[in-house]
Amino acid sequence: MTRPVVVTEPGRGHRVGNVEFLARTVDTPFFNLAVVELEPGQGVPSHVHDEEDDSFLVLDGTLSLVVGHDARSVQATAGTFVLVPAGTPHAIANYGVDAVRLLNVHAPGGFDRRIGLR
């Protein structure tokens, strides 16, 4: 069976809060692709994805991360890519004064379904 081509125009993704999914599990089982916007003070506390890698490409602003079992602190500016392997604790936050925009990939797919999209 051939899957259809997916074209998601700007602002036309499927939203869950501040996350806009451009590619969902229904589109491909291999990954989820989303644009995430974090306003100053927003973030996600430390958590682990047991079954998937989580990655971030910072588009705008500075994303603060705490990653790994050693709680490594990373200040990721625009253009920085961070890959967090499955089973690795990580937290993200925007401690700056400007919004942070990032491209987020979970692989394999399924993350979108766990946070409410079908």
One Martini backbone bead per residue (centre of mass of N, CA, C, O) as a GRO file, in nm:
protein
  118
    1MET     BB    1   0.096   0.036   0.023
    2THR     BB    2   0.041   0.370  -0.051
    3ARG     BB    3   0.127   0.669   0.062
    4PRO     BB    4   0.054   0.984   0.089
    5VAL     BB    5   0.118   1.290   0.030
    6VAL     BB    6   0.244   1.554   0.243
    7VAL     BB    7   0.100   1.886   0.284
    8THR     BB    8   0.200   2.161   0.499
    9GLU     BB    9   0.098   2.455   0.559
   10PRO     BB   10   0.129   2.734   0.706
   11GLY     BB   11  -0.072   2.687   0.996
   12ARG     BB   12  -0.202   2.372   0.907
   13GLY     BB   13  -0.171   2.212   1.140
   14HIS     BB   14  -0.187   2.009   1.423
   15ARG     BB   15  -0.311   2.113   1.736
   16VAL     BB   16  -0.141   2.123   2.068
   17GLY     BB   17  -0.134   2.398   2.170
   18ASN     BB   18   0.217   2.473   2.111
   19VAL     BB   19   0.169   2.235   1.897
   20GLU     BB   20   0.261   2.169   1.548
   21PHE     BB   21   0.168   1.925   1.338
   22LEU     BB   22   0.303   1.800   1.025
   23ALA     BB   23   0.362   1.496   1.123
   24ARG     BB   24   0.188   1.201   1.166
   25THR     BB   25   0.106   0.880   1.228
   26VAL     BB   26  -0.105   0.874   0.994
   27ASP     BB   27   0.129   0.944   0.782
   28THR     BB   28   0.365   0.808   0.973
   29PRO     BB   29   0.543   0.561   1.166
   30PHE     BB   30   0.847   0.694   1.190
   31PHE     BB   31   0.729   0.995   1.264
   32ASN     BB   32   0.729   1.315   1.429
   33LEU     BB   33   0.638   1.655   1.329
   34ALA     BB   34   0.718   1.974   1.490
   35VAL     BB   35   0.612   2.289   1.609
   36VAL     BB   36   0.751   2.482   1.876
   37GLU     BB   37   0.624   2.716   2.125
   38LEU     BB   38   0.804   2.924   2.363
   39GLU     BB   39   0.746   3.109   2.609
   40PRO     BB   40   0.829   3.280   2.853
   41GLY     BB   41   0.849   3.021   3.108
   42GLN     BB   42   0.831   2.783   2.936
   43GLY     BB   43   0.787   2.413   2.968
   44VAL     BB   44   0.941   2.084   3.033
   45PRO     BB   45   0.976   1.853   3.237
   46SER     BB   46   1.120   1.590   3.334
   47HIS     BB   47   1.167   1.313   3.099
   48VAL     BB   48   1.070   0.996   2.933
   49HIS     BB   49   1.135   0.804   2.634
   50ASP     BB   50   1.130   0.465   2.585
   51GLU     BB   51   1.046   0.441   2.245
   52GLU     BB   52   1.194   0.730   2.172
   53ASP     BB   53   1.321   0.973   2.002
   54ASP     BB   54   1.436   1.312   2.071
   55SER     BB   55   1.423   1.626   1.885
   56PHE     BB   56   1.609   1.946   1.824
   57LEU     BB   57   1.553   2.252   1.634
   58VAL     BB   58   1.657   2.565   1.653
   59LEU     BB   59   1.515   2.867   1.519
   60ASP     BB   60   1.444   3.047   1.784
   61GLY     BB   61   1.639   3.137   2.019
   62THR     BB   62   1.674   2.993   2.360
   63LEU     BB   63   1.726   2.665   2.463
   64SER     BB   64   1.673   2.497   2.761
   65LEU     BB   65   1.861   2.213   2.882
   66VAL     BB   66   1.820   1.889   3.046
   67VAL     BB   67   2.052   1.613   3.008
   68GLY     BB   68   2.060   1.322   3.131
   69HIS     BB   69   2.194   1.154   3.409
   70ASP     BB   70   2.393   1.424   3.453
   71ALA     BB   71   2.246   1.697   3.397
   72ARG     BB   72   2.297   1.851   3.139
   73SER     BB   73   2.363   2.176   3.034
   74VAL     BB   74   2.183   2.354   2.766
   75GLN     BB   75   2.242   2.618   2.522
   76ALA     BB   76   2.020   2.657   2.251
   77THR     BB   77   2.063   2.799   1.962
   78ALA     BB   78   2.023   2.892   1.667
   79GLY     BB   79   2.092   2.579   1.489
   80THR     BB   80   2.058   2.379   1.709
   81PHE     BB   81   2.114   2.029   1.774
   82VAL     BB   82   1.915   1.773   1.955
   83LEU     BB   83   1.970   1.436   2.071
   84VAL     BB   84   1.739   1.213   2.241
   85PRO     BB   85   1.750   0.921   2.354
   86ALA     BB   86   1.607   0.666   2.447
   87GLY     BB   87   1.585   0.679   2.806
   88THR     BB   88   1.636   0.993   2.833
   89PRO     BB   89   1.656   1.249   3.025
   90HIS     BB   90   1.443   1.555   2.988
   91ALA     BB   91   1.448   1.920   2.959
   92ILE     BB   92   1.254   2.219   2.882
   93ALA     BB   93   1.323   2.583   2.826
   94ASN     BB   94   1.227   2.937   2.866
   95TYR     BB   95   1.446   3.200   3.004
   96GLY     BB   96   1.382   3.421   2.828
   97VAL     BB   97   1.233   3.713   2.648
   98ASP     BB   98   1.189   3.528   2.406
   99ALA     BB   99   1.078   3.333   2.185
  100VAL     BB  100   1.063   2.982   2.109
  101ARG     BB  101   1.162   2.796   1.818
  102LEU     BB  102   1.094   2.451   1.716
  103LEU     BB  103   1.202   2.148   1.595
  104ASN     BB  104   1.021   1.832   1.633
  105VAL     BB  105   1.137   1.488   1.677
  106HIS     BB  106   0.975   1.172   1.672
  107ALA     BB  107   1.128   0.834   1.701
  108PRO     BB  108   0.890   0.701   1.645
  109GLY     BB  109   0.583   0.717   1.621
  110GLY     BB  110   0.302   0.839   1.869
  111PHE     BB  111   0.308   1.103   2.032
  112ASP     BB  112   0.048   1.238   1.930
  113ARG     BB  113  -0.142   1.022   2.063
  114ARG     BB  114  -0.050   1.070   2.364
  115ILE     BB  115  -0.160   1.395   2.336
  116GLY     BB  116  -0.458   1.355   2.147
  117LEU     BB  117  -0.415   1.259   1.863
  118ARG     BB  118  -0.579   1.093   1.554
   0.00000   0.00000   0.00000
